[in-house]
Amino acid sequence: MKKIIGGKLYDTETAAEVGSWWNGRSRNDFDHCEETLFRNSKGAYFLHGQGGARSVYAQNAGDMLCGGEAIQPMSEDDAKLWAEQHLDASEYIAEWGEPSEAEGR
């Protein structure tokens, strides 16, 4: 998918995939949702998502809702937060390196 947002091009075909997540629902389920985090060649992060008619990616089709897709630009901090919530540790470390260990009180 290609999308121009704020005069900038976001293209899932040319960007590097950082990682992806889906909610486990089949693609024909109205609640289906999947998202993929990308980094483009200039280091900008963006999220490509798609889902069914009851997902956050639903789109109007006349007087009905249907499935849809969208691209959302993300700051690096927001991309890291999304990755913490949706990717495993190895995928996070591959993109941003290993963070320091948590400290006790």
C-alpha positions in Angstrom: 0.0 0.0 0.0 1.2 3.5 -0.8 -0.1 6.6 1.0 1.0 10.2 1.0 0.5 11.9 4.4 1.8 15.4 5.1 3.5 15.5 1.7 5.5 12.4 2.5 5.3 9.0 0.8 4.8 5.8 2.9 5.1 2.6 0.9 4.8 -0.9 2.4 6.5 -2.3 -0.7 9.8 -0.5 -0.3 10.0 -0.1 3.5 11.6 -2.6 5.8 9.2 -4.7 8.0 10.1 -4.4 11.7 7.4 -6.9 12.9 3.8 -7.7 12.8 0.9 -8.7 15.0 -2.6 -10.0 14.5 -5.5 -10.7 16.9 -5.9 -14.3 15.9 -9.2 -13.8 14.1 -9.7 -15.1 10.5 -9.7 -12.6 7.7 -13.4 -13.1 7.1 -14.2 -12.2 10.8 -15.6 -8.7 11.3 -13.3 -8.3 14.3 -10.1 -9.4 12.4 -7.2 -7.0 12.9 -3.6 -7.1 11.8 -0.8 -4.5 12.0 2.7 -4.3 10.6 5.4 -1.8 11.7 7.7 -0.6 9.0 10.8 1.6 8.8 11.5 3.4 5.5 14.9 4.1 4.0 15.0 7.5 5.7 14.4 6.0 9.1 10.7 7.0 9.5 8.4 4.5 11.2 4.8 3.8 10.2 2.1 1.3 10.9 0.1 -0.4 8.2 -3.1 -1.9 9.6 -6.1 -3.7 8.1 -9.1 -5.3 9.6 -12.8 -6.2 9.4 -16.0 -4.2 9.7 -15.8 -4.1 13.5 -12.1 -3.3 13.7 -10.4 0.1 14.1 -9.8 -0.1 10.3 -13.4 -0.3 9.3 -14.5 2.1 6.6 -17.8 3.5 5.5 -19.4 2.0 2.4 -22.6 3.9 1.9 -24.8 3.1 4.9 -22.7 0.1 6.0 -19.2 -0.5 7.4 -16.8 -2.8 5.7 -13.2 -3.8 6.3 -10.4 -1.5 5.4 -6.8 -0.5 5.8 -4.7 2.5 6.8 -1.2 3.8 7.2 -0.3 5.8 10.3 3.1 7.6 10.6 4.7 7.0 14.0 7.5 8.7 16.0 10.3 6.4 17.1 9.0 6.5 20.6 5.6 5.5 19.5 7.0 2.7 17.4 9.0 1.4 20.3 5.9 1.4 22.5 3.9 -0.4 19.9 6.8 -3.0 19.5 6.9 -3.5 23.3 3.2 -4.3 23.3 3.0 -6.4 20.1 6.4 -8.0 19.3 8.6 -10.5 21.0 11.9 -9.4 22.6 14.1 -10.7 19.8 12.2 -8.6 17.2 12.5 -5.5 19.4 16.3 -6.1 20.0 16.9 -6.6 16.2 15.5 -3.1 15.6 16.7 -1.1 18.5 19.3 -3.2 20.3 19.2 -4.7 23.7 17.9 -2.3 26.4 19.4 -2.3 29.9 18.0 -4.7 32.4 15.4 -3.5 34.8 16.6 -2.4 38.3 15.0 -3.2 41.6 14.0 -0.6 44.1 
